[in-house]
């Protein structure tokens, strides 16, 4: 059980590392965050978090980064629920309606918008039709975590055949659930250095689809969850109501 102080420190390390991809040191936290604690006290608490498996020090002289266990604790115990703002919802609706009017495949549109808004790789598809679309590979491979050639090639090869791995995801999912896999929890073992957020949905016609976001373990979990939840609502029939409303309004 973590103390409130340890929870706050873990939250800060996750936030800083998410934004910078640089290990976070006690001096930086003492300077930038008003904990009213000395850097020595912060360092002692971070040592404790490391001993418990929530943080990891990649080099002796470096700061700390979250472990898979640290991210899992953050997602389940610390991360606040986040909703898209009204402006973001309207923007998403407008983009979907605009592309739908051009007869663009809705699944393709969903993947493109999710990738653009999250900065991660997005996958969308209808399972029965075995049609899957992905966007954001370039952005994903630009992340510092994927600069090693072996990691890059393994990731690219796995995602080329992601449609063949959908069954591995479906058995892990419950209806209406947004499932978050962190690092080694990933059912697709070849991308165990990534995090993946995935959810099933049903279209207005009853077809079963899937939405997924894949990114580095330091992805923005709260924002990504809100994005994928809202997109799921739109894909599940809300978009049809929006189209009807817009037509009636114009008439």
QUIFENFEN-V656441 format. One record per residue. N is the residue number from 1. RES is the residue in one small letter. OMEGA is omega in degrees with one decimal (NA if undefined). Layout:
# QUIFENFEN-V656441
((N	RES	OMEGA) (N	RES	OMEGA))
This chain:
# QUIFENFEN-V656441
((1	x	-179.1) (2	x	174.0) (3	x	177.9) (4	x	179.1) (5	x	179.9) (6	x	175.8) (7	x	179.7) (8	x	179.9) (9	x	177.6) (10	x	178.9) (11	x	179.0) (12	x	179.8) (13	x	177.5) (14	x	-179.0) (15	x	-177.4) (16	x	-177.3) (17	x	175.9) (18	x	-175.1) (19	x	-170.7) (20	x	-173.2) (21	x	179.3) (22	x	177.6) (23	x	-171.3) (24	x	-177.8) (25	x	-178.6) (26	x	179.9) (27	x	179.2) (28	x	179.7) (29	x	-179.6) (30	x	-177.3) (31	x	-170.3) (32	x	-175.4) (33	x	-173.8) (34	x	-179.5) (35	x	-176.2) (36	x	178.0) (37	x	175.7) (38	x	178.1) (39	x	178.6) (40	x	178.2) (41	x	177.7) (42	x	179.4) (43	x	178.6) (44	x	178.6) (45	x	178.5) (46	x	174.5) (47	x	178.6) (48	x	177.9) (49	x	177.2) (50	x	178.8) (51	x	179.9) (52	x	174.8) (53	x	-178.1) (54	x	179.1) (55	x	-179.6) (56	x	177.6) (57	x	-174.3) (58	x	177.8) (59	x	-175.2) (60	x	-175.5) (61	x	-175.3) (62	x	171.9) (63	x	-177.1) (64	x	172.1) (65	x	179.3) (66	x	170.5) (67	x	173.9) (68	x	179.2) (69	x	178.7) (70	x	176.6) (71	x	-179.6) (72	x	179.0) (73	x	178.6) (74	x	-177.6) (75	x	-173.8) (76	x	-170.7) (77	x	-171.8) (78	x	-172.1) (79	x	178.1) (80	x	171.7) (81	x	-178.0) (82	x	177.6) (83	x	174.4) (84	x	176.5) (85	x	177.6) (86	x	179.7) (87	x	179.1) (88	x	177.9) (89	x	-179.2) (90	x	178.7) (91	x	179.6) (92	x	177.5) (93	x	-177.2) (94	x	179.9) (95	x	178.8) (96	x	-179.9) (97	x	-179.1) (98	x	-179.2) (99	x	177.0) (100	x	179.0) (101	x	178.3) (102	x	179.8) (103	x	173.5) (104	x	178.5) (105	x	-177.5) (106	x	-179.8) (107	x	178.3) (108	x	178.8) (109	x	-179.2) (110	x	180.0) (111	x	-178.8) (112	x	-179.2) (113	x	178.9) (114	x	179.1) (115	x	-178.7) (116	x	-177.2) (117	x	-177.0) (118	x	-174.2) (119	x	-179.8) (120	x	174.2) (121	x	180.0) (122	x	179.0) (123	x	178.0) (124	x	178.6) (125	x	174.6) (126	x	-170.2) (127	x	-178.6) (128	x	-179.9) (129	x	-178.7) (130	x	178.5) (131	x	-178.7) (132	x	-179.9) (133	x	175.6) (134	x	177.0) (135	x	172.9) (136	x	180.0) (137	x	-178.3) (138	x	179.9) (139	x	179.5) (140	x	-177.6) (141	x	175.3) (142	x	-178.4) (143	x	-176.9) (144	x	-179.8) (145	x	-172.4) (146	x	-179.7) (147	x	176.1) (148	x	-174.3) (149	x	-179.0) (150	x	178.9) (151	x	-178.1) (152	x	-177.8) (153	x	-179.5) (154	x	179.2) (155	x	-178.1) (156	x	-179.4) (157	x	180.0) (158	x	-176.9) (159	x	174.4) (160	x	-177.6) (161	x	-175.8) (162	x	-179.8) (163	x	179.3) (164	x	-177.3) (165	x	-176.2) (166	x	-179.5) (167	x	178.2) (168	x	179.5) (169	x	-173.4) (170	x	-178.6) (171	x	-179.4) (172	x	-170.3) (173	x	170.0) (174	x	178.2) (175	x	176.8) (176	x	-178.4) (177	x	166.2) (178	x	-175.2) (179	x	179.2) (180	x	175.6) (181	x	-176.8) (182	x	174.9) (183	x	-173.9) (184	x	173.5) (185	x	-172.2) (186	x	178.7) (187	x	174.0) (188	x	-168.1) (189	x	-177.8) (190	x	178.0) (191	x	-178.2) (192	x	173.2) (193	x	178.1) (194	x	165.1) (195	x	-179.8) (196	x	176.6) (197	x	-172.9) (198	x	178.0) (199	x	172.0) (200	x	173.4) (201	x	174.4) (202	x	178.2) (203	x	178.7) (204	x	-179.7) (205	x	175.8) (206	x	178.4) (207	x	-178.8) (208	x	179.7) (209	x	179.8) (210	x	174.3) (211	x	179.3) (212	x	171.5) (213	x	178.5) (214	x	-179.2) (215	x	175.7) (216	x	-178.8) (217	x	177.9) (218	x	177.2) (219	x	178.7) (220	x	-170.3) (221	x	-175.7) (222	x	-179.5) (223	x	-180.0) (224	x	179.4) (225	x	179.3) (226	x	178.2) (227	x	-175.5) (228	x	176.8) (229	x	-178.3) (230	x	177.7) (231	x	177.8) (232	x	177.4) (233	x	-179.2) (234	x	-179.0) (235	x	-176.2) (236	x	174.9) (237	x	179.3) (238	x	-179.5) (239	x	178.6) (240	x	178.8) (241	x	179.3) (242	x	179.8) (243	x	178.9) (244	x	-179.7) (245	x	-178.5) (246	x	178.7) (247	x	180.0) (248	x	-178.2) (249	x	-179.9) (250	x	179.6) (251	x	NA))
